[in-house]
Amino acid sequence: MRIFHGTIEIAGQMGILSGELKRRGHLANGYNIFHSYLGYKDHLYNTNVVELEQMSKHLINFFDLFHFHYASSLLKQYKDLEMIKDKGKKMIMHHWGNDVRFHEQARENNPYVYTGDSPANVVMHNRLNAISQYVDEAIVQDYEVYTYVEKYYKKVHVVPISIDLAPFEPHFPKKDVKRPLILHAPTNPDFKGTVAIEAAIRQLKKSYDFEYRRIEKMNHEAAIQLYQEADLIVDQIRCGSYGLLSVEAMALGKPVIAFVRSDVANKFPAELPIWNANPDTVMTAIQTLLENPKLRNELGKKGRAYAEKYHAKEIGVDMLERIYANLPSG
């Protein structure tokens, strides 16, 4: 099958999924118009809006299935979707969070959430209406995102974030470390809750001996090298679910602090080993893990097992192939 992924690369997912699809014999590639310091490049054709528009007719004729990401498509105002549907090609839309996180709805179940990166509600609503006029099914990575889009599509699938485990050799925290290293990597400090995290760090520094590093504005490969050294990784404590950093940290065998809403947590497998904390409880969470090196080690081992079981790219693409096979044509 010839599979198009596009047009916005979020958390390396287009490249990871395309790479595994290629390994299975499909012709798959990601076409990306969003470029950042993270520097994702594997299995991607990094392009721009103008060039993509110029290529659109060829792409529509060539590919069998269009897997769009982040409420994007080939042409402005989703004009390509009707063309793709008329040709009898398959389509699916993959939503990732800020593209669909309706502001008031997000706050109904989460007083901590930051939605400043999401467009106005009316913009998201109009986009979803325009997309779902032609695209019947969607994918989300968890049930935090699911509720924002479920009413727009005939079917919404949950496919967890996927990673290639091969580069992630686990480095479990040592039980006898004298000065633990805590890492936090805020791609967006407001979204991640960095102010609360660093306030907790400053307070704990008065009583505990540890090192803290804030990792930002660094390409993805370099950041992974630094994550390997950590004894504890603090991810996002406002969103209400965990993200790519948490998955990568678990793959590296690191204990992770993040905020997972209770209603969302109930939808995850019971063995999810993330230590749950929000801005009000993050200091206590960090303190608990600073005081318990054995617990850090245990959580790290559980995290690696969880990443292997639920986030390996092979698992995600198994799910994708089943979804693709049952998508309506045109």
Long-range contacts (C-beta under 8 A, 24 or more apart in sequence): 1-26, 1-27, 1-64, 1-65, 1-324, 2-26, 2-27, 2-28, 2-62, 2-63, 2-64, 2-65, 3-27, 3-28, 3-29, 3-63, 3-64, 3-65, 3-67, 3-324, 4-28, 4-29, 4-31, 4-59, 4-63, 4-65, 4-66, 4-67, 5-29, 5-30, 5-31, 5-67, 5-69, 6-30, 6-31, 6-32, 6-33, 6-52, 6-66, 6-67, 6-68, 6-69, 6-72, 6-73, 6-74, 7-31, 7-32, 7-33, 7-34, 7-52, 7-68, 7-69, 7-72, 7-73, 7-74, 8-32, 8-33, 8-34, 8-69, 8-70, 8-72, 9-34, 9-40, 9-44, 9-69, 10-34, 10-69, 10-70, 10-96, 11-96, 11-161, 11-243, 11-244, 12-38, 12-40, 12-42, 12-163, 12-220, 12-244, 13-69, 13-94, 13-96, 13-161, 13-162, 14-43, 14-44, 14-69, 15-40, 15-41, 15-42, 15-43, 15-44, 16-42, 16-43, 16-162, 16-163, 16-164, 16-313, 16-316, 17-67, 17-162, 17-313, 17-316, 17-317, 17-320, 18-43, 18-44, 19-43, 19-164, 19-313, 20-162, 20-164, 20-313, 20-314, 20-316, 20-317, 21-317, 21-320, 24-317, 24-321, 31-59, 33-72, 34-70, 37-217, 37-218, 37-219, 38-187, 38-219, 38-220, 39-219, 39-220, 39-221, 40-220, 56-80, 60-84, 60-87, 60-89, 61-87, 63-89, 64-89, 64-90, 65-89, 65-90, 65-91, 65-92, 65-324, 65-327, 66-90, 66-91, 66-92, 67-91, 67-92, 67-94, 67-320, 68-92, 68-93, 68-94, 68-131, 68-135, 69-93, 69-94, 69-96, 70-94, 70-95, 70-96, 70-99, 71-95, 71-99, 71-100, 71-124, 71-127, 71-128, 71-131, 73-131, 77-130, 78-127, 78-130, 78-131, 78-134, 81-130, 81-131, 81-133, 81-134, 81-135, 82-134, 84-134, 85-134, 85-330, 86-330, 87-330, 88-329, 88-330, 89-329, 89-330, 90-324, 90-327, 90-328, 90-329, 90-330, 91-134, 91-135, 91-327, 92-135, 92-137, 92-138, 92-139, 92-323, 92-324, 92-327, 93-131, 93-132, 93-135, 93-137, 93-138, 93-139, 93-153, 94-138, 94-139, 94-140, 95-138, 95-139, 95-140, 95-145, 95-148, 95-149, 96-140, 96-141, 96-145, 97-141, 97-144, 97-145, 97-239, 98-191, 99-124, 99-127, 100-124, 100-128, 100-145, 100-148, 100-149, 101-145, 101-148, 102-148, 105-147, 105-148, 106-148, 106-240, 109-240, 109-261, 109-263, 110-238, 110-239, 110-240, 110-261, 112-193, 112-237, 112-238, 112-240, 112-259, 112-278, 112-279, 113-238, 113-239, 113-240, 114-190, 114-191, 114-193, 114-238, 114-239, 116-190, 116-191, 117-188, 117-191, 124-148, 128-152, 136-327, 136-328, 137-323, 137-327, 137-328, 139-323, 142-241, 142-264, 142-267, 142-268, 143-241, 143-263, 143-264, 143-267, 144-239, 144-240, 144-241, 144-261, 144-264, 145-241, 157-319, 157-323, 159-316, 159-319, 159-320, 159-323, 160-310, 160-311, 160-315, 160-316, 161-243, 161-244, 161-247, 161-311, 161-316, 162-311, 162-312, 162-313, 162-315, 162-316, 162-317, 163-244, 163-247, 163-248, 163-251, 163-307, 163-311, 163-312, 163-313, 164-313, 165-251, 165-307, 165-308, 165-312, 165-313, 167-224, 168-224, 168-248, 168-251, 168-252, 168-307, 169-228, 169-252, 170-251, 170-252, 170-253, 170-300, 170-304, 171-228, 171-229, 171-252, 171-253, 171-254, 172-253, 172-297, 172-300, 172-301, 172-304, 173-230, 173-231, 173-232, 173-253, 173-254, 173-255, 173-293, 173-296, 173-297, 173-300, 174-231, 174-293, 174-297, 175-293, 175-294, 175-296, 175-297, 176-293, 177-231, 177-293, 178-209, 179-209, 179-210, 179-211, 180-210, 180-211, 180-231, 180-232, 180-290, 180-293, 180-296, 181-210, 181-211, 181-212, 181-213, 181-229, 181-230, 181-231, 181-232, 182-210, 182-211, 182-212, 182-213, 182-230, 182-231, 182-232, 182-233, 182-234, 182-286, 183-212, 183-213, 183-214, 183-215, 183-226, 183-227, 183-229, 183-230, 183-232, 183-233, 183-234, 184-212, 184-213, 184-214, 184-215, 184-233, 184-234, 184-235, 185-214, 185-215, 185-216, 185-223, 185-227, 185-233, 185-235, 185-245, 186-214, 186-216, 187-216, 191-236, 191-238, 191-239, 192-235, 192-236, 192-237, 192-238, 192-239, 193-236, 193-237, 193-238, 193-259, 193-278, 193-279, 193-282, 196-237, 196-279, 196-282, 197-234, 197-237, 197-282, 199-283, 200-282, 200-283, 200-286, 201-286, 203-283, 204-283, 204-286, 204-287, 204-290, 208-287, 208-290, 210-290, 224-248, 224-252, 227-252, 227-254, 228-252, 230-254, 231-255, 231-293, 231-296, 232-257, 232-286, 232-289, 232-290, 232-296, 233-257, 234-258, 234-282, 234-286, 237-277, 237-278, 237-279, 237-282, 238-278, 238-279, 240-264, 242-274, 246-274, 247-307, 247-311, 249-303, 250-274, 250-303, 250-304, 250-306, 250-307, 250-311, 251-303, 251-304, 251-307, 251-308, 251-311, 252-304, 253-300, 253-301, 253-303, 253-304, 254-300, 254-303, 255-289, 255-295, 255-296, 255-299, 255-300, 255-303, 256-299, 256-303, 257-282, 257-285, 257-286, 257-289, 269-306, 269-309, 269-310, 271-302, 271-305, 271-306, 272-306, 273-299, 273-302, 273-303, 273-306, 274-303, 275-299
